[in-house]
């Protein structure tokens, strides 16, 4: 950490050049002898990355930004706020503190937070920023969180850990392949707290995670604007009879769809007899959670097909957590080929071709409100639905 980056004239330079080309700044000579041009470029790029993701940091004076990768990997303010709502009691230890966004929001809810970060520079940066933000109930330790836990007898009301994948190859990963290894250290974690919160990437298969872990009480699937951001696993000391799955969308309004894992297995499939006036596409959080039949029964909808996670109803369901469409008409593929100025956003669900190929095939131009949904129903087979977005969520 270079303290000269926080000098007033350096901070003025950074703010003045936020709209400039950072690659040119990195290649040019720095106007400050104690701060390199590369450091200036990184501060500008990282601050620009924080505009929407971390607006509290962006608008606060005296913020020191880490390497750009740390900004890209840290939680957003919306997901950090949600994680903080899952805590209980008064104390928490964050074993993988990083840039400190999660710890900051934990500290706004709890009496005391301990932030562990093995990277000394990143630990110092997080401490500096907490001071700038006026949050004084966080203890910063530049140490390995697991090692610290092994050498302390102190209990915590909550333990939070965000293990990183050791290998980025492939789409399937196991928790035991992450650092820290929560599977190997699970007994250690549970010996220090009644509540362990583990964050994983949404890529982790829920069934696979349940096989690796024990005492899982809840799994929270969190999405922002139809992009699944993270899975949050809440473990407790005692064995849990039923695992609760909470699918949460963090948009203008927070919406949650909760169920116990066994409920989906016993829920009857409600298949549509015919396509009705409205069509529903569940948010990615619900799709990841896997409550395909429960979605239909809870909201009074009918599924188009057992393998098509699209639903229909005669009347609009405004509380549905996902996109809602008004169906205009069904289009035969022969008619699509005749249209010279075909417009719409293409969605392909359980169809014989991919969306990008269909856009090229039918020369579809983008449209903000009209959608062309290529799918299939149990009754009518392959369908092309012309629909209008009824309401964004």
N, C-alpha and C positions, 0 to 999 in steps of 0.2 A: 504493500500500500504506500503510495506516494502522497504524503500530506500536502505537498505544494499544489496538488490538483484542487484543493479546497480554498486556495488563495483567491481573494475577491476578483482580481483581474483575470485569473484563469477561468473562474466561473462565468464572468461576463463574456469572455471569448466563446466559451462553450454555448451559452444561450444565444449569442449573436450569430453563431454559425450552424444552428440546428437545421437549416434548410440547405446547407451546402453539401457538396459531394465529398463524403468522408474519405474516399479513395485518394482524392487530390490532396486533402488535408494530411493524410498519412504519408504522402510522398513529398510534401513541401517541408521547408524548414520551419521548425517550431519557433514562435516568437518568445518562448519562455525557456531560459537555460535549464531550469530544474524539471521541466515537463517535456517529454518527447512528443513529436508529432503523432506517433503511433498511439500514445496514451490519450492525446486529445481526440483523435479519430474514434477510439473506442468509447470514450465518455459520451461523445455526440451520438454515436450509433446506438449505444445502450440506452441513453435517455430517450431517444426517438422510439425505441422499442417499448418504452414504458408508458407512452401517451395513453393508450387505452387499457393496457394490461395492469399498470400500476399508477393510476392517476394521482394517488396521494403522494407517492415518491416524486413523480414528475413535477408536481406543483410546489414541492417543498424546497426551500433554499438549503444549500449545504449538504446535498446528497452526493455520495461517492458511489459511482457505478462500477461493478465488477466486470470481468470479461464478458463479452456479449453472450457466450454460451450459458453463463449462469442466469442471465435474464431470460433467455429462451426456455430454460429448464425449470425455473421457479414457478410457484403457483401464481395465479392471477388473484387480484383482490377478492373477486366474487367467490372463487373456490376456497380461498383461505378463510373468508368469513363463514362459509358453510361448515368447513372443518371445525372451526372454533365452536360452532353451535352444538357439536357432538361431544364436547368435553363435559366432565362432571367434577365437582369438588373445587379445590383451590389451587392445586399445583400441577405442573406438567414439565416433563423433560423432553425436549426435541433432540433426538439422537443424531439427526442428519440435518442440522440447521440451515446450511447453505446461506443464501442471500438474506434470509431472516423474515420473509414475508409471512410464512405460517406462524412463526414465533411471535411476530408483532400482533397478529390478530388473536392468537391464544392469550397474549398478555393483556389484551383489552377486555377479555372475559374472565380471566383468572387472577388470583392474587400474586402468584409467582411463577415464572417460567425460566427454565434453564436451557440455554441454547448451546449445543455441542457441535463443533465443526472442526474437522481434522486439518483443513486448509487454514493456516494461520492468517494469511492475507484476507480471505473471505470472512473469517471470524472477526477480524479487526474492522472490516468494512461494515458488517452487519451491526457491530457495536456502535460505530460512528453514526450510522444512519438512525438507529434507535434513539440516540441522543438528540440528533437533529429533529426527530419527530416527537420528542418529548415523552418517550416511553421509558420509564426508569425502573420497571419491575422485572427486567430480563437480565439474568446473569449469563455472561458470554464466556465460554470455555473453549479454548483452541485445543481440542483433544478429540480422540476417537470416542464416540459416544458409548459403544459397547464396552470398551476398556474401562471407561469411567464408571459404568454401571457395575462392572465386575469388582471394582475397588471401593464401592460405597455401600453402606447399609441403609442409606436414606430411602424411604418409600416415596412414591409419587402417586397422586390421584390419577394421573394420566401419563402414558408413555406414547410418544408419536415417533414414527420412523418411516422414512421414505427410501427404501432400498433401490439402488441403481442396478440395471442390468449390466453384467460383466461383458456379455457378448451381444452385439447388435445384429448378428447374422440370423436370418430366418424370422418367421412370424410367430413362432411358438417359443415360449420361455417358461421356466419354472422358478419359483421363489428361491429355491436352493441355489440357483445360478446367479443370484443377485448379491450385491455388497451394500450393507451388511447382510449376512446370511440369517434371516429371521427364523428359518426352520430350525437350524442348529441351535440358535440362541433363544428359542421360544420359552423354555423353562426359566431362563434368566430374566426375560422380560416380565413374565407373569409372576415371578417371585418379588418383583419390585412394585407392581401395580395391579390394581383390580381391573384396570381398563387400558388395553393396548390398542392403539389406532395405527393401522398399517396402510400406507398409500401405495398403490401399484398402478402401472399403466393399464388402460382399458384393454390392452391386447391380451392380458392374462385371462385364461379361461376360468370361469367361476367354478366349474366342477373340479378342475385341476387344482385350483387354489384350496378348495375345501378338503381335498385329499391330503394336501401337504400340511395344512394348519389344523389346530384343534381349538375347541372352545370358542368357535366363531358364533357370536350372537347376532351380528347384523352385517350386511354388505350394502354399502351405499354406492350406487352407480350415478355419477354426476356428469351432466352434459351442459354445455353452453352453446346456444344457437345451433342445436342439432349436431353438435360435435361432442362425442363422448370424451371427456377430459381425464377422468380418473376413477379408480375403484377404491373405496375406503372400507377396510375390514376392521370391525370392532370385535376384539376378543376379551373374554373375561376369565377369571380364575376357575370357575366351575363349569361343568359340562352343560351345554345348551340343548334342550329338547328339540327346538325348531329354529332354523335360521331365518331371520327376517331379511327380506330384500327390499330396499328402498330405492326407487328410480326417481331421481330429482333433476328437473330442468331449471337452470338458472338464467332466466331471461328478464324481461321487464317485470314479470311476476314469477315468483318461485312456485313450482308445482311438483308434488310428489305422488307417486303411485307405489303403495306398499303392499306386500304380500309375504306369506310364508312359503318357503321353497316347495313344500309338498302340495300346496294348493293348486298349482298349475297342472300337476300330474293327474289330479282328480277332476279338473274343470272340463266340462263338456264342450266340444267344438261346435260352434253355431255357424253353420255354412249358409251363405246367402242363396235364396231361391232365385232372386233376380237382382240386378243392379238398381239401386234406388237413387234418390236425388243427391245425396252427399257421400263423399269419399274421404277416408281418413288414413293418414300415414303417420304411424307412431314415431315419436322422438327416438333418437338412437339410444337413449338411456333405457327406454322400455324394451327395445329390441335386444339390447345387451343383457338386460335382466331376465328375458325369456318368458314373460307372462303373456304368451300369444293368445291363449284361449280366455284367460282372465280379463284381458282388455275388452273382449267382446261382451262378456257377461256383465262386467262392472258398468259399462257405458251403454248397454242396450244396443250393441252393434252386431253386424253379421260379417263373417269373414268371406272374402271372395273365394279363397281356395286354401286347402290345408298347408300349402307351401308358399302362399302369398300373404305376407303380413300387411295386407290392406283391408280396410273395413268399410262397410256402407250402412246407411240408415236413411229413413224417410225424412227425419227432422234433424236439424243441426244440434250438436252437443258442444256448447261453447267451452266447457271445462276440459275437453279432451286435450291431453298433453302431446301435441303434435300438430302437423299441418292439416287443415280442413279445406276441402275443395267442394265447390258446387259443380256437378256434372252437367255439361252443356249437351253433349251428344256422343254417340259411338261412331267411330270413323273406320270404314273398311280400308285396308292398305292400298287398294286400287285408287281410292279417292285421294289419299295422301300424295300419291305420285303425280296426280293431275294438278295439284295446287302449285302455283308459281311463286307465291310469296307466303310460304308456310312459316308460322311463328309460334314459339312456345318453348318453355323449359321442358326438356325431355327427362322422364323418369322411367326406368325399366325395372320391374319387379317380377321375378319368376317368368321371364320372357325368353324367347329363343335367341335374342341378340343383346348386346350391350348398348347402353345409352349413347356412348360416343360414336359407335358405328351407325346407330339409327339417325343421329344428327347428320352425319355425312351422307347416308343413303337417301334421306328425304330432304336434304338441304334446308334444315330447320334453322331459322334465325331466332336469337334469344328474345324473350319477352318477359316483362316484369310480373305480369298477372296471369297470363295464359299458360297452361301446362298440357303437355301431351304425355299421357301415362300409358306405357306399354306393359301389359300384364296378362294374367289369365284368371278365369273363374272356373269353378268346378262344373258349372252348368254349360257355359258357352265357349269354353276353351280360350284361345288367345284373343285379347281385346286391345283396342286402341281407344283411349278415353280422352276426349277433349274436355278440359275442366278449367275453372277459374278459381284462383286462390280466394277462399272465403274470408280467412282471417289468419294473420301471422300470429305466432305465439312467442 
